[in-house]
Amino acid sequence: MADNFSSRIERLRTRRRGINEIFAMDSGLESREILLNKSLQQETWESRASGKSATKYALGAMQEVDPVYTRVSIETGKRIENQLSNRLEKKEITASFRLQGSVPLNIHIKGVSDVDILTIDEQLFVFSNEGSKANSYVLSKKQAVDVLQILREEIEDSLRAAFPAAKVHTENSKAVKITGGSLARDVDVVPAVWWNNARYQDTGNEVDRGVAILNKKDNQRIYNTPFLHINYIESRCNTTLGGLRKSIRLLKNIKTDAHEESIEINLSSFDIASIMYHADIGNLLRGHFYELAILSETQRWLDWLWHNFDEAKKLEVPDGTRKIFDTDEKKGELLKLSLQVDTLLTAVHNEMNSIFHKDSIDEGMREYLSNSKVD
C-alpha cells in the first residue's frame, strides 16, 4: 500500500458516488438525474482529518453509502419483483421475493451496487428428514430440481419480455443477471424453493428458514440460510452501535483498493463479514465514540487470527453452515488482508501522533487510536 493515500481517496469517492456507472445509465432515467445531483455533493468524511490522507481514507472507508443510492438500489429490486410476480402469476407460478446480500445489511460499498433477489417458488418445499415435523409433511409429486429448472427458464423469459432494452445474462450457474436498459442497477435474480431445515421446523420463524437453489451446471441443489446470516450480522451490528458494519465496510474497501493495486485477496464479502462477526464486541462498540477504535480492533483481530490460525480454523460463519477458514489457502489470503490493515493503522497512527512516529505495531498504537478523536 502506498504511503500516499490520495489515490485511494479518489477511488473511494468514485466508488461511493458511482460516477462511472451513473453516466452509463439510460439518459431518460429519473433516478439518473437524482444520482448525478447527489454525486456532486461532498460527503461529511471528505472534510474531516484535514492534511491526514490515511486517516481520511480510513474514516471514509467505514461510512455507509448515502441512503439515496441505497434507496435507488432497493427500488430497482422492487421493479424487478413486481414484473416477475405479475408475469410468473400468469404462468401459474406463485412466487415470493426476498433481498439477500450486502444491500439489506447496509454493508455495500458502492453507490451503484448490484441487487441480489431470491425468487422463491411457493408450490413446494424441501425439508430436513431429521426435523421435528418431518413426519408430518406430505411429499410433493414434483421434484424440486424440475421446479427450479422451470422457474429459472420462466424468469429468463419474463425478464426479457419485461425489459426488452436490457440484457439478460444466463451464463451464471446460480443466478440470472439483468443489466442496462431502464434499470438503474444490475440485478441478480436467484431461483429458489424453501428449505424447511430442522431449526425452522422447531421454531417456525422465517429467519431460520433456508432456501434451496439450483446449480444448473450439475443440476445439484445448494442449501443456504441467508436470512439467518442477515439476522446474526444485523443483531451484532446493533449491539456494537454500527461498529461491525463499519469494520466490514473498511475491509471490503481495502480489499477493493488492493485489487486496483494488483494485490488479489481471495476472501469473499461473506468471509469478511463472518470474520469480523467474531471480533471483540466491546472494542467495536468503542468505535461509536472513537471511530479509529474500529480500525484498531480490525487490525488486532486479523493479526490474532493469523498468528493463531489453528484457533481461527475453528470459527464458523454466523449461521453455522461451514467453517470460515475452510481451506488452507485462506491463511495466505488472511495474511494479505491483515498486512494491508497493518500498513493503514501504522500510517494513521503516525498522522495522529506525529511526535511519536512508529514503524512497527504494538498495543500502545492501538490504544492511542482507540482514544483519539478526529476533527
C-alpha positions as CSV (number, residue, x, y, z in Angstrom):
1,M,0.0,0.0,0.0
2,A,1.4,3.3,-1.0
3,D,2.3,5.8,1.8
4,N,0.3,8.4,0.0
5,F,-3.4,7.6,0.3
6,S,-4.6,10.3,-2.1
7,S,-5.2,7.9,-4.9
8,R,-7.2,5.6,-2.6
9,I,-9.3,8.5,-1.5
10,E,-10.1,9.4,-5.1
11,R,-11.1,5.8,-5.9
12,L,-13.2,5.7,-2.7
13,R,-15.0,8.9,-3.8
14,T,-15.6,7.5,-7.3
15,R,-16.8,4.1,-5.9
16,R,-19.2,5.7,-3.4
17,R,-20.6,8.2,-5.9
18,G,-20.9,5.7,-8.7
19,I,-20.0,8.4,-11.2
20,N,-18.9,6.0,-14.0
21,E,-22.0,3.8,-13.6
22,I,-24.3,6.8,-13.5
23,F,-23.1,8.2,-16.8
24,A,-23.6,4.8,-18.3
25,M,-27.3,4.7,-17.3
26,D,-30.1,5.4,-19.7
27,S,-30.3,9.2,-20.0
28,G,-34.1,9.1,-19.6
29,L,-34.0,7.6,-16.2
30,E,-35.3,9.8,-13.4
31,S,-33.0,8.2,-10.9
32,R,-30.0,9.1,-13.1
33,E,-30.7,12.8,-12.6
34,I,-31.2,12.3,-8.9
35,L,-27.9,10.4,-8.6
36,L,-26.0,12.8,-10.8
37,N,-27.0,15.7,-8.4
38,K,-26.1,13.6,-5.4
39,S,-22.7,12.7,-6.8
40,L,-21.8,16.4,-7.0
41,Q,-22.3,16.8,-3.2
42,Q,-19.4,16.5,-0.8
43,E,-19.8,13.9,2.0
44,T,-19.0,14.7,5.6
45,W,-16.0,12.4,5.8
46,E,-14.3,14.3,3.0
47,S,-13.9,17.4,5.1
48,R,-12.5,15.6,8.1
49,A,-8.9,14.8,9.0
50,S,-7.5,17.7,7.1
51,G,-3.9,17.0,5.9
52,K,-4.1,13.4,7.1
53,S,-4.8,11.3,4.0
54,A,-4.5,7.9,5.6
55,T,-6.9,8.9,8.4
56,K,-9.3,10.4,5.9
57,Y,-9.3,7.2,3.9
58,A,-9.9,5.1,7.0
59,L,-12.8,7.2,8.1
60,G,-14.4,7.3,4.6
61,A,-14.0,3.6,4.0
62,M,-16.1,2.9,7.1
63,Q,-19.1,5.0,6.2
64,E,-22.4,3.8,4.8
65,V,-23.2,4.7,1.2
66,D,-25.5,7.7,1.0
67,P,-29.1,6.4,1.7
68,V,-30.2,7.9,-1.6
69,Y,-28.1,5.4,-3.5
70,T,-29.3,2.6,-1.4
71,R,-32.9,3.6,-1.9
72,V,-32.5,3.5,-5.7
73,S,-31.0,0.0,-5.4
74,I,-34.0,-1.2,-3.4
75,E,-36.4,0.5,-5.7
76,T,-34.8,-1.2,-8.7
77,G,-35.1,-4.5,-7.0
78,K,-38.8,-3.8,-6.3
79,R,-39.3,-3.1,-10.0
80,I,-37.9,-6.5,-10.9
81,E,-40.0,-8.1,-8.2
82,N,-43.2,-6.5,-9.5
83,Q,-42.6,-7.5,-13.1
84,L,-41.7,-11.1,-12.2
85,S,-44.6,-11.5,-9.8
86,N,-47.2,-10.5,-12.4
87,R,-45.6,-12.4,-15.2
88,L,-45.0,-15.6,-13.2
89,E,-48.5,-15.5,-11.8
90,K,-49.8,-15.6,-15.4
91,K,-47.8,-18.8,-15.9
92,E,-49.4,-20.2,-12.7
93,I,-46.3,-19.8,-10.6
94,T,-46.8,-18.1,-7.3
95,A,-43.5,-16.7,-6.1
96,S,-42.3,-14.7,-3.1
97,F,-39.3,-12.4,-3.1
98,R,-36.5,-11.6,-0.6
99,L,-33.4,-9.4,-0.8
100,Q,-30.2,-11.0,0.2
101,G,-26.5,-10.0,0.2
102,S,-24.9,-6.7,1.2
103,V,-27.6,-4.2,0.4
104,P,-30.2,-5.3,3.0
105,L,-27.4,-5.4,5.6
106,N,-26.2,-1.9,4.6
107,I,-22.6,-3.2,4.2
108,H,-22.3,-2.4,0.5
109,I,-19.5,-0.1,-0.5
110,K,-20.6,1.1,-4.0
111,G,-23.0,3.9,-4.7
112,V,-24.2,1.9,-7.6
113,S,-24.4,-1.6,-6.1
114,D,-25.8,-4.8,-7.5
115,V,-29.0,-6.0,-6.1
116,D,-29.5,-9.7,-5.2
117,I,-33.1,-11.1,-5.2
118,L,-34.3,-14.5,-4.2
119,T,-37.3,-15.6,-6.3
120,I,-38.9,-18.4,-4.3
121,D,-41.5,-20.8,-5.9
122,E,-44.1,-21.4,-3.3
123,Q,-45.6,-24.6,-4.9
124,L,-43.3,-26.9,-2.9
125,F,-40.6,-27.0,-0.2
126,V,-37.8,-29.4,0.6
127,F,-37.1,-30.4,4.2
128,S,-34.6,-32.0,6.6
129,N,-35.6,-35.5,7.5
130,E,-34.1,-35.0,10.9
131,G,-36.5,-32.2,11.8
132,S,-39.2,-32.5,14.4
133,K,-42.0,-32.1,11.8
134,A,-40.5,-34.1,9.0
135,N,-43.0,-37.0,9.5
136,S,-46.0,-34.6,9.2
137,Y,-45.0,-33.3,5.8
138,V,-46.7,-34.6,2.7
139,L,-44.3,-35.2,-0.1
140,S,-44.9,-33.3,-3.3
141,K,-45.3,-35.3,-6.5
142,K,-42.9,-32.9,-8.2
143,Q,-39.2,-32.9,-7.9
144,A,-37.5,-29.7,-6.6
145,V,-34.8,-29.8,-9.3
146,D,-37.5,-29.8,-12.0
147,V,-39.4,-27.0,-10.4
148,L,-36.2,-24.9,-10.1
149,Q,-35.3,-25.6,-13.7
150,I,-38.7,-24.4,-14.9
151,L,-38.6,-21.4,-12.6
152,R,-35.3,-20.3,-14.0
153,E,-36.5,-20.6,-17.6
154,E,-39.6,-18.6,-16.8
155,I,-37.6,-16.0,-15.0
156,E,-35.3,-15.6,-18.0
157,D,-38.3,-15.3,-20.4
158,S,-40.1,-12.9,-18.1
159,L,-37.1,-10.6,-17.7
160,R,-36.6,-10.4,-21.5
161,A,-40.2,-9.6,-22.1
162,A,-40.5,-7.0,-19.3
163,F,-37.2,-5.2,-20.0
164,P,-36.6,-5.5,-23.8
165,A,-33.9,-2.8,-23.8
166,A,-31.9,-4.6,-21.0
167,K,-29.5,-7.5,-21.4
168,V,-30.3,-10.8,-19.7
169,H,-27.2,-12.8,-18.8
170,T,-27.8,-16.5,-18.3
171,E,-24.2,-17.9,-18.1
172,N,-24.1,-17.9,-14.2
173,S,-24.9,-21.3,-12.8
174,K,-27.0,-20.0,-9.9
175,A,-28.4,-16.6,-10.8
176,V,-29.9,-14.7,-13.8
177,K,-28.4,-11.3,-14.2
178,I,-30.1,-8.4,-15.9
179,T,-28.3,-5.1,-16.8
180,G,-28.8,-1.9,-18.6
181,G,-31.9,-0.5,-20.3
182,S,-34.2,1.3,-18.0
183,L,-32.7,-0.3,-14.9
184,A,-30.6,1.9,-12.5
185,R,-28.8,-1.2,-11.1
186,D,-27.6,-4.6,-12.2
187,V,-29.8,-7.2,-10.6
188,D,-29.1,-10.9,-9.9
189,V,-32.2,-13.0,-9.7
190,V,-31.7,-16.3,-7.9
191,P,-34.4,-19.0,-8.4
192,A,-35.2,-20.9,-5.2
193,V,-37.6,-23.0,-3.2
194,W,-38.0,-23.1,0.6
195,W,-35.9,-25.4,2.7
196,N,-37.5,-26.3,6.0
197,N,-34.4,-27.3,7.9
198,A,-34.5,-28.8,11.4
199,R,-34.2,-25.4,13.1
200,Y,-37.1,-23.9,11.2
201,Q,-39.2,-27.0,12.0
202,D,-38.7,-26.3,15.7
203,T,-39.2,-22.5,15.7
204,G,-41.5,-21.7,12.7
205,N,-39.6,-18.4,12.4
206,E,-38.8,-17.4,8.8
207,V,-35.4,-16.1,9.9
208,D,-34.5,-19.7,10.5
209,R,-35.9,-21.0,7.2
210,G,-33.5,-21.8,4.5
211,V,-33.7,-21.9,0.7
212,A,-32.5,-24.4,-1.9
213,I,-31.1,-23.1,-5.1
214,L,-30.0,-24.9,-8.3
215,N,-26.6,-25.1,-9.7
216,K,-27.6,-25.5,-13.4
217,K,-24.2,-26.9,-14.4
218,D,-24.6,-30.1,-12.5
219,N,-28.4,-29.9,-11.5
220,Q,-27.5,-30.2,-7.9
221,R,-29.3,-28.3,-5.1
222,I,-27.4,-25.9,-2.8
223,Y,-28.8,-25.2,0.6
224,N,-28.4,-21.8,2.2
225,T,-29.8,-19.9,5.2
226,P,-29.4,-16.3,4.1
227,F,-32.0,-14.8,6.5
228,L,-30.3,-16.3,9.5
229,H,-26.9,-14.9,8.3
230,I,-28.6,-11.5,7.9
231,N,-30.2,-11.7,11.3
232,Y,-27.0,-12.6,13.1
233,I,-24.9,-9.9,11.4
234,E,-27.7,-7.3,11.9
235,S,-28.0,-8.2,15.6
236,R,-24.3,-7.9,16.2
237,C,-24.2,-4.6,14.3
238,N,-27.0,-3.2,16.6
239,T,-25.1,-4.5,19.7
240,T,-22.0,-2.6,18.5
241,L,-24.0,0.5,17.5
242,G,-22.8,0.1,13.9
243,G,-19.2,-0.8,14.7
244,L,-19.4,-4.2,13.0
245,R,-20.8,-2.6,9.8
246,K,-18.0,-0.1,9.8
247,S,-15.4,-2.7,10.2
248,I,-16.8,-4.8,7.4
249,R,-17.1,-1.9,5.0
250,L,-13.5,-0.9,5.9
251,L,-12.1,-4.3,4.9
252,K,-14.2,-4.5,1.8
253,N,-12.9,-1.2,0.6
254,I,-9.3,-2.2,1.5
255,K,-9.7,-5.4,-0.5
256,T,-11.1,-3.5,-3.5
257,D,-8.3,-0.9,-3.4
258,A,-5.7,-3.6,-3.1
259,H,-7.1,-5.2,-6.2
260,E,-6.6,-1.8,-8.0
261,E,-3.0,-2.1,-6.9
262,S,-2.6,-5.6,-8.3
263,I,-3.0,-7.4,-5.0
264,E,-5.7,-10.1,-5.1
265,I,-7.3,-11.0,-1.8
266,N,-9.4,-14.1,-2.3
267,L,-11.8,-13.7,0.7
268,S,-15.5,-13.1,-0.2
269,S,-17.7,-10.5,1.4
270,F,-19.4,-13.3,3.2
271,D,-16.0,-14.4,4.6
272,I,-15.1,-10.8,5.7
273,A,-18.4,-10.3,7.4
274,S,-18.1,-13.7,9.2
275,I,-14.5,-12.9,10.3
276,M,-15.4,-9.6,11.9
277,Y,-18.6,-11.1,13.5
278,H,-16.3,-12.8,15.9
279,A,-14.2,-9.7,16.8
280,D,-14.3,-8.1,20.3
281,I,-17.7,-6.6,20.8
282,G,-16.5,-4.0,23.4
283,N,-13.8,-2.8,21.1
284,L,-16.1,-2.4,18.2
285,L,-18.7,-0.6,20.4
286,R,-16.0,1.9,21.5
287,G,-15.9,2.9,17.8
288,H,-19.3,4.7,18.4
289,F,-17.4,7.3,20.4
290,Y,-13.9,7.0,18.9
291,E,-14.1,5.8,15.3
292,L,-10.5,4.9,15.0
293,A,-11.1,2.2,17.6
294,I,-12.7,0.2,14.8
295,L,-9.5,0.3,12.8
296,S,-7.6,-0.7,15.9
297,E,-9.8,-3.7,16.6
298,T,-9.9,-4.8,13.0
299,Q,-6.1,-4.8,12.9
300,R,-5.8,-6.6,16.2
301,W,-8.3,-9.3,15.3
302,L,-6.9,-10.1,11.9
303,D,-3.4,-10.2,13.4
304,W,-4.5,-12.5,16.2
305,L,-6.3,-14.9,13.7
306,W,-3.2,-15.2,11.5
307,H,-0.9,-15.9,14.5
308,N,-3.4,-18.3,16.0
309,F,-4.6,-20.0,12.8
310,D,-5.4,-23.3,14.4
311,E,-7.9,-21.5,16.6
312,A,-9.1,-19.4,13.6
313,K,-9.9,-22.6,11.7
314,K,-12.5,-23.5,14.4
315,L,-14.6,-20.4,13.8
316,E,-17.8,-20.8,11.9
317,V,-19.8,-18.4,9.8
318,P,-22.6,-16.9,11.8
319,D,-25.3,-19.2,10.6
320,G,-23.2,-22.3,11.4
321,T,-23.2,-23.8,7.9
322,R,-19.4,-24.0,7.5
323,K,-16.1,-23.0,8.9
324,I,-14.9,-19.6,7.9
325,F,-11.4,-20.8,7.0
326,D,-12.5,-24.0,5.3
327,T,-9.4,-24.2,3.1
328,D,-5.7,-24.0,3.9
329,E,-5.3,-21.4,1.1
330,K,-7.3,-18.9,3.1
331,K,-4.5,-18.4,5.6
332,G,-2.5,-16.7,2.9
333,E,-5.4,-14.6,1.9
334,L,-5.9,-13.6,5.5
335,L,-2.3,-12.6,5.7
336,K,-2.6,-10.3,2.7
337,L,-5.6,-8.6,4.1
338,S,-4.0,-8.3,7.6
339,L,-0.9,-6.7,6.2
340,Q,-3.0,-4.2,4.3
341,V,-4.7,-3.2,7.6
342,D,-1.3,-3.1,9.4
343,T,0.0,-0.6,6.9
344,L,-3.1,1.6,7.2
345,L,-3.1,1.5,11.0
346,T,0.6,2.5,11.1
347,A,0.0,5.4,8.7
348,V,-3.0,6.6,10.6
349,H,-1.1,6.4,14.0
350,N,1.8,8.4,12.6
351,E,-0.5,11.1,11.3
352,M,-2.4,11.3,14.5
353,N,0.6,11.1,16.8
354,S,3.4,12.6,14.7
355,I,5.7,13.3,17.7
356,F,6.0,9.5,18.5
357,H,6.5,8.1,15.0
358,K,6.5,4.3,14.9
359,D,7.2,1.7,12.2
360,S,6.0,-1.4,14.0
361,I,2.6,-2.1,15.6
362,D,2.2,-2.5,19.3
363,E,-0.6,-2.4,21.8
364,G,0.2,1.2,22.6
365,M,-0.6,2.2,19.0
366,R,-3.9,0.6,19.1
367,E,-4.7,2.1,22.5
368,Y,-3.7,5.5,21.3
369,L,-6.0,5.4,18.3
370,S,-8.8,3.9,20.4
371,N,-8.8,7.0,22.5
372,S,-8.3,9.6,19.6
373,K,-11.0,11.9,18.4
374,V,-10.8,13.1,14.7
375,D,-12.0,16.5,13.7
